Amino acid sequence: MTSLAMVLGWGCAAPASAALFTAPGTQRPATTSACAPTLSGAENSALLAAASPTGLSTISDVKQRLATVNSILAARGDARGTFPLVYEVIVDETIASLDAGIFTHRAWAEQLAVSFAAEYFRNLDAHLRGRTTLTTLTTYWRDYYRLAADCTRSPGRIVGQGIINHLVDDLPRTLKAVGTTTGHRADYDLYGTALVTATPQIIETFQAHYDVDLSGLFQLYFVGNVVGSQNVTTAFFTSVRTLAWNNFTTLRLSTLLGTTSIAGAVAAGSGAVAALELAGGL
């Protein structure tokens, strides 16, 4: 069986049948549905305020913004809320880690967390305002919102795309933007433990809101040689975290090579999640 590291770009491509671009709609359905409820003017205004790419200074700001987004999208069953619902759980764990004082470079760790979240909010803001140029809405987040507009897609498929976008594309670019060096690597690895710690709560929260079990997502392509759900989850996030660091290193050396590597990894990861959906695992 292929390993997740290979699926995400270390030595093989995703199956052609599992390609990301399998006819998600480009517009949200005009009629109210389970995945695309009609939002009020007040709700849309609140979303725009929460998504504003300005004014994010602390991890507490991130938490507050995500809570607002989730009180509207996830609470209404809107498929666009799948990723921020997961993200808020991860941010809670990140806050706990920062408060516990586990980082040698605490200021860098919080700057990374805030700047990382700003990438999500920047793309959400562009989506809400209908801005679709690549300078405002990345290709990968545009695909996420296309998937979210297609009510035939599983919420697990949609959130899987969001996780891939954020960890495989947004993270390497954020690492570069905040001036990360090899001296930050140990803290970076600690930062990633929040993902593992948050997983049980992610699964429980997602099941409650979208009635989908995400266990299969975190076990993607790991069989046999990794035993136990905690070990599987650790292996999943360790692979993705290492991939993000490697892509950051490449991006720092060459923008062209870095973006090419990221594009391949996102496409392969998207294909793997799509295959899991087709197999009934999401």
Contacts in CASP RR format, 6 or more apart in sequence:
PFRMAT RR
TARGET T0000
AUTHOR 0000-0000-0000
METHOD contacts of the structure
MODEL  1
MTSLAMVLGWGCAAPASAALFTAPGTQRPATTSACAPTLSGAENSALLAA
ASPTGLSTISDVKQRLATVNSILAARGDARGTFPLVYEVIVDETIASLDA
GIFTHRAWAEQLAVSFAAEYFRNLDAHLRGRTTLTTLTTYWRDYYRLAAD
CTRSPGRIVGQGIINHLVDDLPRTLKAVGTTTGHRADYDLYGTALVTATP
QIIETFQAHYDVDLSGLFQLYFVGNVVGSQNVTTAFFTSVRTLAWNNFTT
LRLSTLLGTTSIAGAVAAGSGAVAALELAGGL
1 221 0 8 1.000
1 223 0 8 1.000
2 12 0 8 1.000
2 221 0 8 1.000
3 10 0 8 1.000
3 221 0 8 1.000
3 222 0 8 1.000
3 239 0 8 1.000
4 220 0 8 1.000
4 221 0 8 1.000
4 222 0 8 1.000
4 235 0 8 1.000
4 236 0 8 1.000
4 239 0 8 1.000
4 240 0 8 1.000
4 272 0 8 1.000
5 239 0 8 1.000
5 242 0 8 1.000
5 243 0 8 1.000
6 12 0 8 1.000
6 221 0 8 1.000
7 14 0 8 1.000
7 220 0 8 1.000
7 221 0 8 1.000
7 268 0 8 1.000
7 269 0 8 1.000
7 271 0 8 1.000
7 272 0 8 1.000
8 168 0 8 1.000
8 239 0 8 1.000
8 240 0 8 1.000
8 243 0 8 1.000
8 265 0 8 1.000
8 268 0 8 1.000
8 269 0 8 1.000
8 272 0 8 1.000
9 243 0 8 1.000
9 264 0 8 1.000
9 265 0 8 1.000
9 268 0 8 1.000
9 269 0 8 1.000
10 243 0 8 1.000
12 268 0 8 1.000
13 267 0 8 1.000
13 268 0 8 1.000
14 267 0 8 1.000
14 268 0 8 1.000
14 269 0 8 1.000
14 270 0 8 1.000
14 271 0 8 1.000
14 272 0 8 1.000
14 274 0 8 1.000
14 275 0 8 1.000
15 271 0 8 1.000
15 275 0 8 1.000
17 275 0 8 1.000
17 278 0 8 1.000
18 271 0 8 1.000
18 272 0 8 1.000
18 274 0 8 1.000
18 275 0 8 1.000
18 278 0 8 1.000
19 267 0 8 1.000
19 270 0 8 1.000
19 271 0 8 1.000
19 274 0 8 1.000
20 143 0 8 1.000
20 161 0 8 1.000
20 267 0 8 1.000
20 270 0 8 1.000
20 271 0 8 1.000
20 274 0 8 1.000
21 143 0 8 1.000
22 274 0 8 1.000
23 150 0 8 1.000
24 143 0 8 1.000
24 146 0 8 1.000
24 147 0 8 1.000
24 149 0 8 1.000
24 150 0 8 1.000
24 153 0 8 1.000
25 146 0 8 1.000
25 149 0 8 1.000
25 150 0 8 1.000
26 146 0 8 1.000
26 149 0 8 1.000
27 149 0 8 1.000
28 36 0 8 1.000
28 149 0 8 1.000
29 36 0 8 1.000
29 149 0 8 1.000
29 151 0 8 1.000
32 38 0 8 1.000
33 151 0 8 1.000
34 77 0 8 1.000
34 151 0 8 1.000
35 77 0 8 1.000
35 78 0 8 1.000
35 79 0 8 1.000
35 148 0 8 1.000
35 149 0 8 1.000
35 150 0 8 1.000
35 151 0 8 1.000
35 153 0 8 1.000
35 155 0 8 1.000
36 78 0 8 1.000
36 79 0 8 1.000
36 148 0 8 1.000
36 149 0 8 1.000
36 151 0 8 1.000
37 76 0 8 1.000
37 77 0 8 1.000
37 78 0 8 1.000
39 47 0 8 1.000
39 72 0 8 1.000
39 76 0 8 1.000
39 78 0 8 1.000
43 72 0 8 1.000
44 128 0 8 1.000
46 68 0 8 1.000
46 72 0 8 1.000
47 68 0 8 1.000
47 69 0 8 1.000
47 72 0 8 1.000
47 73 0 8 1.000
47 124 0 8 1.000
47 128 0 8 1.000
48 125 0 8 1.000
48 128 0 8 1.000
48 129 0 8 1.000
49 68 0 8 1.000
50 65 0 8 1.000
50 66 0 8 1.000
50 68 0 8 1.000
50 69 0 8 1.000
50 121 0 8 1.000
51 65 0 8 1.000
51 69 0 8 1.000
51 121 0 8 1.000
51 124 0 8 1.000
51 125 0 8 1.000
51 128 0 8 1.000
52 121 0 8 1.000
52 125 0 8 1.000
53 118 0 8 1.000
53 121 0 8 1.000
53 122 0 8 1.000
53 125 0 8 1.000
55 61 0 8 1.000
56 62 0 8 1.000
56 65 0 8 1.000
56 114 0 8 1.000
56 117 0 8 1.000
56 118 0 8 1.000
56 121 0 8 1.000
57 114 0 8 1.000
58 110 0 8 1.000
58 114 0 8 1.000
59 91 0 8 1.000
59 94 0 8 1.000
59 95 0 8 1.000
59 98 0 8 1.000
59 110 0 8 1.000
59 113 0 8 1.000
59 114 0 8 1.000
60 95 0 8 1.000
61 114 0 8 1.000
62 91 0 8 1.000
62 113 0 8 1.000
62 114 0 8 1.000
62 117 0 8 1.000
63 88 0 8 1.000
63 91 0 8 1.000
63 92 0 8 1.000
63 95 0 8 1.000
65 117 0 8 1.000
65 121 0 8 1.000
66 84 0 8 1.000
66 87 0 8 1.000
66 88 0 8 1.000
66 91 0 8 1.000
66 117 0 8 1.000
67 88 0 8 1.000
69 81 0 8 1.000
69 84 0 8 1.000
69 124 0 8 1.000
70 81 0 8 1.000
70 84 0 8 1.000
70 85 0 8 1.000
70 88 0 8 1.000
72 78 0 8 1.000
73 80 0 8 1.000
73 81 0 8 1.000
73 84 0 8 1.000
73 85 0 8 1.000
74 81 0 8 1.000
74 82 0 8 1.000
74 84 0 8 1.000
74 85 0 8 1.000
74 209 0 8 1.000
74 210 0 8 1.000
75 209 0 8 1.000
77 209 0 8 1.000
77 210 0 8 1.000
78 148 0 8 1.000
79 147 0 8 1.000
79 148 0 8 1.000
79 149 0 8 1.000
79 151 0 8 1.000
79 153 0 8 1.000
79 155 0 8 1.000
79 158 0 8 1.000
80 127 0 8 1.000
80 145 0 8 1.000
80 148 0 8 1.000
81 148 0 8 1.000
82 148 0 8 1.000
82 155 0 8 1.000
82 156 0 8 1.000
82 158 0 8 1.000
82 159 0 8 1.000
82 160 0 8 1.000
82 162 0 8 1.000
82 206 0 8 1.000
82 210 0 8 1.000
83 120 0 8 1.000
83 144 0 8 1.000
83 158 0 8 1.000
83 159 0 8 1.000
83 160 0 8 1.000
83 162 0 8 1.000
83 163 0 8 1.000
83 166 0 8 1.000
84 120 0 8 1.000
84 124 0 8 1.000
85 159 0 8 1.000
85 205 0 8 1.000
85 206 0 8 1.000
85 209 0 8 1.000
85 210 0 8 1.000
86 159 0 8 1.000
86 163 0 8 1.000
86 202 0 8 1.000
86 205 0 8 1.000
86 206 0 8 1.000
87 117 0 8 1.000
87 120 0 8 1.000
87 166 0 8 1.000
89 198 0 8 1.000
89 201 0 8 1.000
89 202 0 8 1.000
89 205 0 8 1.000
90 194 0 8 1.000
90 195 0 8 1.000
90 198 0 8 1.000
90 202 0 8 1.000
91 113 0 8 1.000
91 117 0 8 1.000
92 198 0 8 1.000
92 201 0 8 1.000
93 194 0 8 1.000
93 195 0 8 1.000
93 197 0 8 1.000
93 198 0 8 1.000
94 113 0 8 1.000
94 191 0 8 1.000
94 194 0 8 1.000
96 194 0 8 1.000
97 103 0 8 1.000
97 109 0 8 1.000
97 190 0 8 1.000
97 191 0 8 1.000
97 193 0 8 1.000
97 194 0 8 1.000
98 106 0 8 1.000
98 109 0 8 1.000
98 110 0 8 1.000
98 113 0 8 1.000
102 190 0 8 1.000
103 109 0 8 1.000
103 187 0 8 1.000
103 190 0 8 1.000
103 191 0 8 1.000
104 186 0 8 1.000
104 187 0 8 1.000
105 183 0 8 1.000
105 184 0 8 1.000
105 187 0 8 1.000
108 178 0 8 1.000
108 180 0 8 1.000
108 184 0 8 1.000
108 187 0 8 1.000
109 187 0 8 1.000
109 190 0 8 1.000
109 191 0 8 1.000
111 178 0 8 1.000
112 174 0 8 1.000
112 175 0 8 1.000
112 178 0 8 1.000
112 180 0 8 1.000
112 188 0 8 1.000
112 191 0 8 1.000
113 191 0 8 1.000
115 174 0 8 1.000
115 177 0 8 1.000
115 178 0 8 1.000
116 166 0 8 1.000
116 170 0 8 1.000
116 171 0 8 1.000
116 174 0 8 1.000
119 166 0 8 1.000
119 170 0 8 1.000
119 173 0 8 1.000
119 174 0 8 1.000
120 166 0 8 1.000
120 170 0 8 1.000
122 136 0 8 1.000
123 137 0 8 1.000
123 138 0 8 1.000
123 141 0 8 1.000
126 132 0 8 1.000
126 136 0 8 1.000
126 137 0 8 1.000
126 141 0 8 1.000
127 137 0 8 1.000
127 141 0 8 1.000
127 142 0 8 1.000
127 145 0 8 1.000
130 137 0 8 1.000
131 137 0 8 1.000
132 142 0 8 1.000
138 165 0 8 1.000
138 169 0 8 1.000
140 161 0 8 1.000
140 162 0 8 1.000
140 164 0 8 1.000
140 165 0 8 1.000
140 169 0 8 1.000
140 266 0 8 1.000
141 162 0 8 1.000
141 165 0 8 1.000
143 161 0 8 1.000
143 165 0 8 1.000
143 270 0 8 1.000
144 158 0 8 1.000
144 161 0 8 1.000
144 162 0 8 1.000
144 165 0 8 1.000
147 153 0 8 1.000
147 157 0 8 1.000
147 158 0 8 1.000
147 161 0 8 1.000
148 158 0 8 1.000
153 277 0 8 1.000
154 212 0 8 1.000
154 277 0 8 1.000
154 282 0 8 1.000
155 206 0 8 1.000
155 210 0 8 1.000
155 211 0 8 1.000
155 212 0 8 1.000
156 206 0 8 1.000
156 210 0 8 1.000
156 212 0 8 1.000
156 214 0 8 1.000
156 217 0 8 1.000
156 277 0 8 1.000
156 282 0 8 1.000
157 273 0 8 1.000
157 274 0 8 1.000
157 276 0 8 1.000
157 277 0 8 1.000
157 282 0 8 1.000
159 206 0 8 1.000
159 210 0 8 1.000
159 214 0 8 1.000
159 217 0 8 1.000
160 217 0 8 1.000
160 273 0 8 1.000
160 282 0 8 1.000
161 270 0 8 1.000
161 273 0 8 1.000
163 217 0 8 1.000
164 266 0 8 1.000
164 269 0 8 1.000
164 270 0 8 1.000
164 273 0 8 1.000
165 266 0 8 1.000
167 240 0 8 1.000
167 241 0 8 1.000
167 244 0 8 1.000
168 240 0 8 1.000
168 243 0 8 1.000
168 244 0 8 1.000
168 247 0 8 1.000
168 262 0 8 1.000
168 265 0 8 1.000
168 266 0 8 1.000
168 269 0 8 1.000
169 262 0 8 1.000
169 266 0 8 1.000
171 244 0 8 1.000
171 248 0 8 1.000
172 244 0 8 1.000
172 245 0 8 1.000
172 247 0 8 1.000
172 248 0 8 1.000
172 251 0 8 1.000
172 258 0 8 1.000
172 262 0 8 1.000
173 248 0 8 1.000
173 251 0 8 1.000
175 188 0 8 1.000
175 244 0 8 1.000
175 245 0 8 1.000
175 248 0 8 1.000
176 248 0 8 1.000
176 251 0 8 1.000
176 252 0 8 1.000
180 188 0 8 1.000
180 248 0 8 1.000
185 245 0 8 1.000
188 241 0 8 1.000
188 245 0 8 1.000
189 241 0 8 1.000
192 237 0 8 1.000
192 241 0 8 1.000
195 237 0 8 1.000
195 241 0 8 1.000
196 230 0 8 1.000
196 233 0 8 1.000
196 234 0 8 1.000
196 237 0 8 1.000
199 218 0 8 1.000
199 233 0 8 1.000
202 214 0 8 1.000
203 213 0 8 1.000
203 214 0 8 1.000
203 215 0 8 1.000
203 218 0 8 1.000
206 212 0 8 1.000
206 214 0 8 1.000
207 213 0 8 1.000
207 214 0 8 1.000
212 282 0 8 1.000
214 282 0 8 1.000
215 229 0 8 1.000
216 276 0 8 1.000
216 281 0 8 1.000
216 282 0 8 1.000
217 273 0 8 1.000
217 276 0 8 1.000
217 282 0 8 1.000
218 232 0 8 1.000
218 233 0 8 1.000
218 236 0 8 1.000
218 237 0 8 1.000
219 229 0 8 1.000
219 232 0 8 1.000
219 233 0 8 1.000
219 236 0 8 1.000
220 236 0 8 1.000
220 272 0 8 1.000
220 273 0 8 1.000
220 276 0 8 1.000
221 272 0 8 1.000
222 232 0 8 1.000
222 235 0 8 1.000
222 236 0 8 1.000
226 232 0 8 1.000
226 235 0 8 1.000
243 265 0 8 1.000
246 261 0 8 1.000
247 258 0 8 1.000
247 261 0 8 1.000
247 262 0 8 1.000
247 265 0 8 1.000
250 257 0 8 1.000
250 258 0 8 1.000
250 261 0 8 1.000
251 257 0 8 1.000
251 258 0 8 1.000
251 259 0 8 1.000
251 261 0 8 1.000
251 262 0 8 1.000
273 282 0 8 1.000
276 282 0 8 1.000
END
